Amino acid sequence: MPPRKRRSFTAEYKVEAAHRVIDSGRGIAEVARELGIHETVLSTWVKDERRRIAAAEIHGEKPLDAAERAELLRLRRQVGELGKDNAFLVKASAYFAAMHKNRSGSI
């Protein structure tokens, strides 16, 4: 048997995978096969998400629906891209500042 590959998943992926089971009423085994992950992994994610939903209900809060989760995921991606853009601009500014200092005739 080949060695197993260790994979890590984002929190958003775990929640979305869990909701594929919770929202659709499909079985964990079916969704796990569809996603290519082990059933016990998905089962844990489903249990965790059901606990979060129950905790939210206890405090009178409504969990996010599918559209809200999709929007949150889109916004998180957008923030990530903006962070990359900002990091690039910082590096570019430092590069051009250094180039300006090294230019002949500059102080």
C-alpha positions as CSV (number, residue, x, y, z in Angstrom):
1,M,0.0,0.0,0.0
2,P,1.5,3.4,-0.9
3,P,2.1,5.9,1.9
4,R,-0.7,8.3,2.6
5,K,-0.3,11.9,1.6
6,R,-0.9,14.4,4.3
7,R,-3.3,17.2,3.3
8,S,-4.5,20.3,5.1
9,F,-7.8,22.0,4.5
10,T,-8.9,25.6,5.1
11,A,-11.7,26.3,7.6
12,E,-13.9,27.4,4.7
13,Y,-13.4,24.2,2.9
14,K,-14.3,22.2,6.0
15,V,-17.5,24.2,6.6
16,E,-18.6,23.9,2.9
17,A,-17.9,20.2,2.9
18,A,-19.9,19.7,6.1
19,H,-22.8,21.7,4.6
20,R,-22.9,19.5,1.5
21,V,-24.0,16.8,3.9
22,I,-26.1,18.9,6.3
23,D,-28.0,21.0,3.7
24,S,-28.6,18.2,1.2
25,G,-29.4,15.4,3.6
26,R,-27.0,13.2,1.6
27,G,-24.8,10.6,3.4
28,I,-21.3,11.3,4.6
29,A,-19.9,8.4,2.6
30,E,-21.4,9.7,-0.7
31,V,-20.1,13.2,-0.2
32,A,-16.7,12.0,1.0
33,R,-16.3,9.9,-2.2
34,E,-17.4,12.9,-4.3
35,L,-14.8,15.2,-2.5
36,G,-12.1,12.5,-2.5
37,I,-11.6,12.6,1.3
38,H,-11.9,9.9,4.0
39,E,-15.3,9.5,5.6
40,T,-14.0,9.9,9.1
41,V,-12.5,13.2,8.3
42,L,-15.8,14.5,6.8
43,S,-17.7,13.0,9.7
44,T,-15.6,15.1,12.1
45,W,-16.2,18.2,10.1
46,V,-20.0,17.6,10.1
47,K,-20.1,17.0,13.8
48,D,-18.1,20.2,14.4
49,E,-20.4,22.2,12.2
50,R,-23.5,20.8,13.8
51,R,-22.1,21.8,17.2
52,R,-21.5,25.4,15.9
53,I,-25.0,25.6,14.5
54,A,-26.5,24.4,17.8
55,A,-24.3,26.8,19.8
56,A,-25.5,29.7,17.6
57,E,-29.1,28.7,18.1
58,I,-28.6,28.6,21.9
59,H,-27.4,32.3,21.8
60,G,-30.3,33.3,19.5
61,E,-28.1,33.6,16.4
62,K,-28.9,32.3,13.0
63,P,-26.0,30.5,11.2
64,L,-25.0,31.7,7.8
65,D,-26.9,30.3,4.9
66,A,-25.3,29.0,1.7
67,A,-25.4,32.4,-0.1
68,E,-23.9,34.2,2.9
69,R,-21.1,31.6,3.3
70,A,-20.3,32.0,-0.5
71,E,-20.1,35.8,-0.1
72,L,-17.9,35.5,3.0
73,L,-15.6,33.1,1.1
74,R,-15.5,35.6,-1.9
75,L,-14.6,38.5,0.4
76,R,-11.9,36.5,2.2
77,R,-10.3,35.7,-1.2
78,Q,-10.5,39.3,-2.2
79,V,-8.9,40.4,1.1
80,G,-6.1,37.8,0.5
81,E,-5.5,39.2,-3.0
82,L,-5.4,42.8,-1.7
83,G,-2.9,41.6,0.9
84,K,-0.7,40.2,-1.9
85,D,-1.1,43.5,-3.9
86,N,-0.1,45.5,-0.8
87,A,3.0,43.4,-0.2
88,F,4.0,43.8,-3.8
89,L,3.6,47.6,-3.6
90,V,5.7,47.7,-0.4
91,K,8.5,45.8,-2.1
92,A,8.3,47.9,-5.2
93,S,8.4,51.1,-3.2
94,A,11.4,49.9,-1.3
95,Y,13.1,48.9,-4.6
96,F,12.4,52.2,-6.3
97,A,13.5,54.1,-3.2
98,A,16.8,52.2,-3.2
99,M,17.3,52.8,-6.9
100,H,16.7,56.5,-6.5
101,K,19.3,56.7,-3.7
102,N,21.9,54.8,-5.9
103,R,21.3,57.0,-9.0
104,S,24.2,59.2,-9.9
105,G,23.8,62.8,-9.0
106,S,21.4,62.1,-6.2
107,I,22.1,63.1,-2.6
